[in-house]
Amino acid sequence: MDLNMLSIIIDIILTIATAVMAYATFNMANSTKKSVDEMKLTREETNSAEVLMYFEIDAHRMYLVIENVGKTIAKDVKIKFEPELKNSRGEEYNELKKISYLPPNYKIKTFFDMTHSYYGKYKEYPHVKFFINYTNTYNKSIVREYESDLHYLNNVGFLDSESETVEMSLYKIKEEFQKTNKKLDALIKKR
């Protein structure tokens, strides 16, 4: 074998070895990029806002709760209800449909209704879908959908008398005062 042929074989072997090394380097770079992307995504998810909406039941009282259980602020929170949310008095909760921001680990808890009043009017408990849209600290738009089904309360026994709760008694007193005021206003207008 002459020296020229040996040089060509060595060149071919070195070219193949270089190609294999380039391919391995490319795969390692790809793997590193995927790993970095996964770490970045994990960091964003771990440090992001997470806004929930649900009903909380406490001794005949139904509360509507919006809560940021995440570690950063949720901005420009928009909420839709399906079906539209009304309590037994016909009050809507439109003021909760748009919130400028929710700090981390912050909860907005508002009285919604008394369990027996709601059931008395609608003959069932709410089954509502909450559609929540907000911007996280990384300026990414997050969309969440939660379903709150309180139908399990249909089979739960409550106290027999509405007057057994202080809140209900105060509510009834307030209603009676409002009725009395309306009657007094009507009497004054007749004079």
Backbone as JSON, one array per atom type, in Angstrom:
{
  "sequence": "MDLNMLSIIIDIILTIATAVMAYATFNMANSTKKSVDEMKLTREETNSAEVLMYFEIDAHRMYLVIENVGKTIAKDVKIKFEPELKNSRGEEYNELKKISYLPPNYKIKTFFDMTHSYYGKYKEYPHVKFFINYTNTYNKSIVREYESDLHYLNNVGFLDSESETVEMSLYKIKEEFQKTNKKLDALIKKR",
  "N": [[0.84, -1.16, 0.0], [0.58, 2.12, -0.86], [1.83, 5.28, 0.24], [0.19, 7.44, -0.37], [-2.35, 6.31, -0.69], [-2.77, 5.43, 1.91], [-2.89, 7.87, 3.22], [-5.28, 8.89, 2.15], [-7.18, 7.09, 3.2], [-6.86, 7.57, 5.94], [-7.71, 10.24, 5.99], [-10.42, 9.87, 5.25], [-11.32, 8.36, 7.45], [-10.91, 10.25, 9.52], [-12.66, 12.25, 8.65], [-15.13, 10.95, 8.89], [-15.1, 10.48, 11.66], [-15.11, 13.13, 12.56], [-17.61, 13.94, 11.62], [-19.27, 12.27, 13.15], [-18.69, 13.26, 15.71], [-19.6, 15.89, 15.4], [-22.33, 15.42, 15.04], [-22.94, 14.27, 17.53], [-22.36, 16.46, 19.19], [-24.3, 18.24, 18.25], [-26.66, 16.88, 19.05], [-26.27, 16.93, 21.84], [-26.36, 19.68, 22.3], [-29.0, 20.21, 21.53], [-30.37, 18.67, 23.45], [-29.57, 20.01, 25.77], [-30.76, 22.51, 25.29], [-33.49, 21.78, 25.36], [-33.66, 20.98, 28.01], [-33.08, 23.38, 29.35], [-35.26, 24.92, 28.46], [-37.36, 23.45, 29.64], [-36.71, 23.84, 32.36], [-37.05, 26.6, 32.53], [-39.8, 26.83, 31.95], [-40.83, 25.37, 34.13], [-39.96, 27.02, 36.24], [-41.45, 29.35, 35.66], [-44.07, 28.35, 35.92], [-44.05, 27.54, 38.61], [-43.62, 29.94, 39.93], [-45.76, 31.51, 39.27], [-48.93, 33.25, 39.11], [-52.01, 31.87, 40.31], [-55.25, 31.73, 39.85], [-58.27, 31.07, 41.43], [-61.77, 30.27, 41.62], [-64.58, 29.78, 43.63], [-67.3, 28.31, 45.53], [-67.9, 28.71, 48.98], [-69.11, 27.07, 51.78], [-70.53, 27.76, 54.87], [-72.01, 27.1, 57.76], [-74.87, 27.43, 56.88], [-74.42, 29.66, 55.35], [-73.55, 30.88, 52.17], [-70.7, 31.59, 50.42], [-69.01, 33.43, 47.91], [-65.93, 32.97, 46.48], [-62.91, 34.34, 45.39], [-59.65, 33.63, 44.65], [-56.14, 34.02, 44.75], [-53.9, 31.66, 44.65], [-51.34, 31.45, 43.97], [-47.79, 32.39, 43.64], [-47.17, 34.89, 42.74], [-48.33, 38.11, 41.55], [-51.58, 38.45, 40.07], [-52.74, 39.96, 37.21], [-55.19, 42.14, 35.7], [-57.66, 40.62, 35.91], [-60.28, 38.75, 34.62], [-63.57, 37.56, 34.75], [-66.02, 35.2, 33.85], [-69.32, 33.92, 34.15], [-71.15, 30.91, 33.85], [-74.1, 29.35, 34.02], [-75.32, 32.82, 34.14], [-74.71, 34.38, 37.24], [-76.8, 34.54, 39.99], [-78.21, 35.44, 43.11], [-80.66, 34.41, 45.62], [-82.15, 36.69, 45.92], [-82.07, 37.87, 43.52], [-79.85, 39.35, 42.93], [-77.01, 40.25, 41.03], [-73.56, 39.51, 40.33], [-71.78, 41.36, 39.1], [-69.73, 43.11, 39.75], [-67.62, 41.53, 40.36], [-66.63, 40.62, 38.03], [-64.49, 41.87, 36.82], [-61.33, 42.5, 37.89], [-58.68, 44.49, 38.86], [-56.18, 43.64, 39.9], [-54.83, 40.83, 41.71], [-53.17, 40.14, 44.59], [-50.51, 37.81, 45.55], [-51.52, 34.86, 47.32], [-53.96, 35.92, 48.2], [-57.35, 36.57, 49.03], [-60.64, 37.15, 47.98], [-63.61, 37.31, 49.5], [-66.97, 37.07, 49.4], [-70.28, 37.51, 50.61], [-72.78, 35.39, 49.42], [-75.34, 34.0, 49.55], [-77.96, 32.6, 51.63], [-78.13, 29.16, 52.37], [-80.68, 27.88, 52.58], [-82.36, 29.87, 51.57], [-81.52, 30.17, 48.91], [-81.98, 27.57, 47.93], [-84.7, 27.45, 48.44], [-85.73, 29.25, 46.56], [-84.75, 28.4, 43.99], [-84.89, 25.64, 44.02], [-82.78, 23.94, 43.82], [-79.21, 23.65, 44.18], [-76.46, 25.83, 43.2], [-74.85, 25.2, 40.06], [-72.2, 26.0, 38.47], [-70.09, 27.26, 35.91], [-66.93, 28.71, 35.97], [-65.12, 30.98, 34.16], [-61.96, 32.07, 33.91], [-59.71, 34.61, 33.2], [-56.5, 35.94, 33.11], [-53.5, 37.94, 33.51], [-50.19, 36.93, 34.01], [-47.16, 37.43, 35.98], [-45.2, 37.28, 34.09], [-46.26, 38.43, 31.93], [-47.91, 36.79, 30.44], [-50.9, 35.57, 29.08], [-53.27, 33.87, 30.91], [-55.64, 31.31, 30.94], [-58.28, 29.88, 32.63], [-60.61, 27.34, 33.56], [-63.14, 26.53, 35.72], [-65.35, 24.35, 37.41], [-68.06, 24.58, 39.49], [-69.96, 22.68, 41.43], [-72.6, 22.45, 43.41], [-74.55, 20.62, 43.85], [-74.42, 18.42, 45.49], [-75.3, 19.27, 47.92], [-78.01, 19.01, 47.85], [-78.78, 16.68, 49.05], [-78.07, 16.98, 51.66], [-78.81, 17.36, 55.02], [-80.09, 20.18, 56.71], [-80.43, 22.47, 59.47], [-83.72, 22.6, 60.84], [-85.13, 25.02, 61.23], [-85.15, 28.27, 59.93], [-84.72, 30.45, 61.54], [-82.78, 29.75, 63.31], [-80.29, 30.67, 62.87], [-78.2, 33.43, 63.44], [-77.57, 35.24, 61.43], [-79.66, 34.88, 59.62], [-81.82, 35.76, 61.11], [-81.16, 38.46, 61.47], [-81.21, 39.25, 58.81], [-83.93, 38.89, 58.21], [-85.04, 40.8, 59.95], [-84.01, 43.11, 58.79], [-85.33, 43.0, 56.31], [-87.98, 43.36, 57.18], [-87.83, 45.96, 58.23], [-87.33, 47.34, 55.86], [-89.73, 46.88, 54.46], [-91.5, 48.18, 56.19], [-90.55, 50.82, 56.0], [-91.15, 51.35, 53.31], [-93.96, 51.27, 53.42], [-94.43, 53.4, 55.17], [-93.38, 55.49, 53.63], [-95.24, 55.45, 51.54], [-97.56, 56.18, 52.91], [-96.87, 58.79, 53.7], [-96.69, 60.05, 51.22], [-99.38, 60.03, 50.46], [-100.56, 61.99, 51.98]],
  "CA": [[0.0, 0.0, 0.0], [1.45, 3.28, -0.92], [1.64, 6.35, 1.22], [-0.91, 8.27, -0.85], [-3.58, 5.59, -0.37], [-2.88, 5.46, 3.36], [-3.3, 9.24, 3.57], [-6.7, 9.03, 1.79], [-7.93, 6.29, 4.18], [-6.81, 8.33, 7.21], [-8.59, 11.41, 5.79], [-11.81, 9.4, 5.29], [-11.61, 8.01, 8.84], [-10.99, 11.5, 10.28], [-13.88, 12.93, 8.23], [-16.25, 10.23, 9.53], [-15.01, 10.75, 13.1], [-15.52, 14.52, 12.74], [-19.06, 13.98, 11.42], [-19.88, 11.65, 14.33], [-18.52, 14.21, 16.81], [-20.5, 17.02, 15.13], [-23.68, 14.93, 15.3], [-23.06, 14.13, 18.99], [-22.41, 17.82, 19.73], [-25.62, 18.78, 17.91], [-27.63, 16.23, 19.94], [-26.05, 17.43, 23.18], [-26.86, 21.06, 22.32], [-30.47, 20.09, 21.5], [-30.78, 18.17, 24.76], [-29.36, 21.11, 26.72], [-31.79, 23.52, 25.03], [-34.76, 21.25, 25.88], [-33.56, 21.0, 29.47], [-33.19, 24.79, 29.75], [-36.66, 25.31, 28.21], [-38.18, 22.83, 30.68], [-36.43, 24.53, 33.63], [-37.67, 27.93, 32.44], [-41.23, 26.62, 32.08], [-41.08, 24.97, 35.52], [-39.79, 28.22, 37.06], [-42.6, 30.22, 35.42], [-45.27, 27.74, 36.51], [-43.9, 27.55, 40.06], [-43.65, 31.31, 40.43], [-46.83, 32.23, 38.6], [-50.22, 33.4, 39.79], [-53.01, 30.84, 40.03], [-56.49, 32.3, 40.35], [-59.37, 30.11, 41.56], [-63.06, 30.8, 42.05], [-65.36, 28.68, 44.15], [-68.25, 28.59, 46.61], [-67.55, 28.19, 50.3], [-70.31, 26.93, 52.6], [-70.22, 27.83, 56.29], [-73.2, 27.23, 58.62], [-76.0, 27.98, 56.11], [-74.02, 30.81, 54.53], [-72.82, 30.56, 50.94], [-69.79, 32.67, 50.04], [-68.34, 33.33, 46.63], [-64.53, 33.25, 46.79], [-61.91, 34.45, 44.32], [-58.4, 33.52, 45.4], [-54.88, 33.8, 44.05], [-53.12, 30.74, 45.47], [-49.99, 31.44, 43.4], [-46.71, 33.1, 44.34], [-46.99, 36.24, 42.2], [-49.56, 38.88, 41.31], [-52.4, 38.21, 38.86], [-53.2, 41.27, 36.74], [-56.28, 42.22, 34.73], [-58.45, 39.39, 36.08], [-61.62, 38.83, 34.04], [-64.31, 36.34, 35.09], [-67.36, 35.01, 33.28], [-70.08, 32.84, 34.78], [-72.09, 30.22, 32.97], [-74.98, 30.46, 33.63], [-75.13, 34.04, 34.91], [-74.8, 34.1, 38.66], [-77.75, 35.35, 40.75], [-78.6, 34.83, 44.38], [-82.12, 34.25, 45.76], [-82.77, 38.02, 45.85], [-81.92, 38.33, 42.15], [-78.65, 40.19, 42.8], [-75.93, 39.72, 40.19], [-72.23, 39.76, 40.86], [-71.0, 41.96, 38.01], [-68.53, 43.79, 40.26], [-66.54, 40.55, 40.46], [-66.24, 40.17, 36.69], [-63.23, 42.48, 36.41], [-60.51, 42.9, 39.03], [-57.43, 44.98, 38.27], [-55.09, 42.74, 40.28], [-54.95, 40.02, 42.93], [-51.84, 39.81, 45.11], [-50.34, 36.4, 45.86], [-52.13, 34.37, 48.56], [-55.0, 36.87, 48.58], [-58.67, 36.01, 48.83], [-61.81, 38.01, 48.06], [-64.7, 36.44, 49.94], [-68.18, 37.89, 49.5], [-71.48, 36.76, 50.93], [-73.6, 35.11, 48.24], [-76.73, 33.71, 49.9], [-78.19, 31.58, 52.65], [-78.41, 27.92, 51.66], [-82.11, 27.6, 52.5], [-82.99, 30.87, 50.71], [-81.21, 29.82, 47.53], [-82.71, 26.35, 47.6], [-86.12, 27.78, 48.45], [-86.11, 29.93, 45.32], [-84.38, 27.68, 42.77], [-85.14, 24.21, 44.23], [-81.51, 23.23, 43.67], [-78.04, 24.49, 44.47], [-75.81, 26.25, 41.95], [-73.89, 24.44, 39.26], [-71.7, 27.13, 37.69], [-68.74, 27.22, 35.34], [-66.21, 29.97, 36.08], [-64.07, 31.15, 33.16], [-61.07, 33.09, 34.47], [-58.62, 35.02, 32.32], [-55.65, 36.93, 33.78], [-52.12, 38.05, 33.04], [-49.26, 36.64, 35.1], [-46.03, 38.34, 36.13], [-44.39, 37.17, 32.87], [-47.12, 39.03, 30.9], [-48.57, 35.76, 29.66], [-52.32, 35.45, 29.36], [-53.62, 32.55, 31.44], [-57.08, 31.05, 30.9], [-58.66, 28.73, 33.45], [-62.04, 27.03, 33.64], [-63.46, 25.73, 36.9], [-66.76, 24.03, 37.54], [-68.48, 24.48, 40.88], [-71.23, 21.96, 41.48], [-73.05, 22.3, 44.79], [-75.71, 19.74, 43.89], [-74.29, 17.48, 46.6], [-76.04, 19.82, 49.05], [-79.41, 18.62, 47.74], [-79.02, 15.55, 49.93], [-77.53, 17.27, 52.98], [-79.83, 17.92, 55.92], [-79.73, 21.38, 57.46], [-81.32, 22.72, 60.6], [-85.1, 22.74, 60.39], [-85.66, 26.36, 61.33], [-84.29, 29.34, 59.41], [-84.43, 31.42, 62.59], [-81.73, 29.24, 64.18], [-79.02, 31.35, 62.59], [-78.23, 34.86, 63.74], [-77.57, 35.97, 60.17], [-80.99, 34.85, 59.02], [-82.67, 36.63, 61.92], [-80.83, 39.85, 61.12], [-81.69, 39.48, 57.45], [-85.39, 39.04, 58.27], [-85.29, 42.1, 60.58], [-83.72, 44.11, 57.76], [-86.44, 42.96, 55.34], [-89.17, 43.95, 57.81], [-87.6, 47.4, 58.27], [-87.5, 47.86, 54.5], [-91.16, 46.87, 54.18], [-92.1, 49.24, 57.01], [-90.16, 52.1, 55.4], [-91.94, 51.53, 52.08], [-95.33, 51.59, 53.81], [-94.41, 54.76, 55.71], [-93.22, 56.41, 52.49], [-96.51, 55.49, 50.83], [-98.47, 56.96, 53.75], [-96.45, 60.19, 53.63], [-97.03, 60.57, 49.89], [-100.84, 60.18, 50.39], [-100.95, 63.19, 52.73]],
  "C": [[0.89, 1.23, 0.0], [1.0, 4.35, 0.05], [0.46, 7.25, 0.86], [-2.25, 7.63, -0.49], [-3.82, 5.59, 1.13], [-3.36, 6.82, 3.84], [-4.78, 9.45, 3.26], [-7.56, 8.28, 2.8], [-8.0, 7.03, 5.52], [-7.72, 9.55, 7.11], [-10.07, 11.02, 5.87], [-12.2, 9.06, 6.72], [-11.77, 9.27, 9.69], [-12.26, 12.28, 9.92], [-15.1, 12.27, 8.89], [-16.26, 10.52, 11.03], [-15.48, 12.17, 13.4], [-17.04, 14.65, 12.59], [-19.79, 13.38, 12.63], [-19.8, 12.6, 15.51], [-19.46, 15.42, 16.63], [-21.94, 16.62, 15.43], [-23.92, 14.81, 16.81], [-23.15, 15.5, 19.65], [-23.76, 18.46, 19.47], [-26.69, 18.2, 18.83], [-27.51, 16.73, 21.37], [-26.57, 18.86, 23.32], [-28.38, 21.08, 22.33], [-31.0, 19.67, 22.86], [-30.65, 19.26, 25.82], [-30.42, 22.18, 26.54], [-33.14, 23.06, 25.58], [-34.77, 21.32, 27.4], [-33.72, 22.43, 30.0], [-34.63, 25.28, 29.56], [-37.58, 24.72, 29.27], [-37.96, 23.5, 32.03], [-37.09, 25.9, 33.65], [-39.19, 27.81, 32.62], [-41.62, 26.24, 33.52], [-40.97, 26.18, 36.45], [-40.98, 29.15, 36.9], [-43.86, 29.66, 36.06], [-45.22, 27.79, 38.03], [-44.08, 28.95, 40.63], [-44.77, 32.14, 39.82], [-48.04, 32.37, 39.5], [-51.11, 32.22, 39.42], [-54.31, 31.29, 40.69], [-57.6, 31.24, 40.3], [-60.65, 30.86, 41.92], [-63.92, 29.63, 42.48], [-66.37, 29.19, 45.17], [-67.7, 27.99, 47.89], [-68.83, 28.18, 51.14], [-69.88, 26.91, 54.05], [-71.49, 28.11, 57.07], [-74.34, 27.98, 57.93], [-75.61, 29.14, 55.2], [-73.23, 30.32, 53.32], [-71.98, 31.79, 50.58], [-69.25, 32.37, 48.65], [-66.91, 33.79, 46.87], [-63.71, 33.29, 45.5], [-60.58, 34.5, 45.05], [-57.22, 33.31, 44.47], [-54.01, 32.94, 44.97], [-51.67, 30.66, 44.97], [-49.02, 32.29, 44.18], [-46.47, 34.5, 43.81], [-48.35, 36.86, 41.9], [-50.26, 38.42, 40.03], [-52.97, 39.57, 38.46], [-54.35, 41.11, 35.75], [-57.12, 40.94, 34.73], [-59.86, 39.62, 35.53], [-62.31, 37.48, 34.27], [-65.66, 36.35, 34.4], [-68.0, 33.84, 34.0], [-70.99, 32.21, 33.75], [-72.83, 29.18, 33.78], [-74.68, 31.7, 34.48], [-75.45, 33.76, 36.38], [-75.75, 35.08, 39.35], [-78.04, 34.64, 42.06], [-80.12, 34.8, 44.48], [-82.85, 35.59, 45.71], [-82.62, 38.63, 44.45], [-80.71, 39.22, 41.93], [-77.6, 39.48, 41.95], [-74.59, 40.12, 40.78], [-71.3, 40.32, 39.79], [-69.73, 42.64, 38.49], [-67.35, 42.83, 40.39], [-66.03, 40.11, 39.09], [-64.92, 40.77, 36.21], [-62.52, 43.01, 37.65], [-59.15, 43.3, 38.48], [-56.23, 44.11, 38.66], [-55.45, 41.98, 41.55], [-53.54, 39.69, 43.4], [-51.73, 38.31, 45.39], [-50.95, 36.06, 47.22], [-53.18, 35.34, 49.1], [-56.36, 36.3, 48.19], [-59.72, 37.12, 48.93], [-62.98, 37.08, 48.36], [-65.92, 37.32, 50.16], [-69.39, 36.99, 49.78], [-72.31, 36.61, 49.67], [-75.07, 34.92, 48.62], [-76.76, 32.79, 51.11], [-78.62, 30.3, 51.91], [-79.91, 27.67, 51.5], [-82.84, 28.62, 51.62], [-82.76, 30.53, 49.24], [-82.01, 28.59, 47.1], [-84.22, 26.61, 47.54], [-86.58, 28.44, 47.16], [-85.9, 29.05, 44.09], [-84.6, 26.17, 42.84], [-83.93, 23.33, 43.92], [-80.38, 24.2, 43.97], [-77.28, 24.78, 43.18], [-74.84, 25.22, 41.36], [-73.39, 25.44, 38.23], [-70.32, 26.83, 37.13], [-68.16, 28.63, 35.47], [-65.12, 29.97, 35.02], [-63.22, 32.33, 33.61], [-59.92, 33.33, 33.5], [-57.82, 36.07, 33.06], [-54.26, 36.92, 33.17], [-51.2, 37.79, 34.22], [-48.09, 37.62, 35.08], [-45.09, 38.33, 34.92], [-45.14, 37.72, 31.66], [-47.7, 37.99, 29.94], [-50.03, 35.7, 30.06], [-52.63, 34.01, 29.76], [-55.14, 32.43, 31.41], [-57.35, 29.78, 31.7], [-60.17, 28.56, 33.42], [-62.25, 26.11, 34.84], [-64.96, 25.5, 36.94], [-67.07, 23.86, 39.02], [-69.88, 23.88, 40.91], [-71.61, 21.72, 42.93], [-74.28, 21.4, 44.89], [-75.62, 18.7, 45.01], [-75.06, 17.96, 47.83], [-77.52, 19.44, 49.01], [-79.76, 17.5, 48.72], [-78.48, 15.75, 51.34], [-78.62, 17.88, 53.82], [-79.3, 19.13, 56.65], [-80.69, 21.51, 58.63], [-82.72, 23.01, 60.09], [-85.59, 24.17, 60.34], [-84.67, 27.39, 60.81], [-83.86, 30.29, 60.52], [-83.32, 30.95, 63.52], [-80.38, 29.88, 63.89], [-79.19, 32.83, 62.85], [-78.33, 35.66, 62.44], [-78.96, 36.02, 59.55], [-81.94, 35.75, 59.79], [-82.42, 38.09, 61.58], [-81.33, 40.19, 59.72], [-83.2, 39.7, 57.45], [-85.78, 40.38, 58.91], [-85.08, 43.21, 59.56], [-84.86, 44.17, 56.74], [-87.69, 43.62, 55.91], [-89.03, 45.46, 57.9], [-87.81, 48.02, 56.89], [-88.97, 47.91, 54.12], [-91.87, 48.0, 54.93], [-91.79, 50.61, 56.42], [-90.95, 52.37, 54.13], [-93.37, 51.92, 52.4], [-95.43, 53.01, 54.37], [-94.26, 55.79, 54.6], [-94.52, 56.55, 51.72], [-97.54, 56.32, 51.6], [-98.15, 58.46, 53.67], [-96.83, 60.8, 52.29], [-98.54, 60.79, 49.74], [-101.29, 61.47, 51.06], [-100.87, 64.38, 51.87]]
}
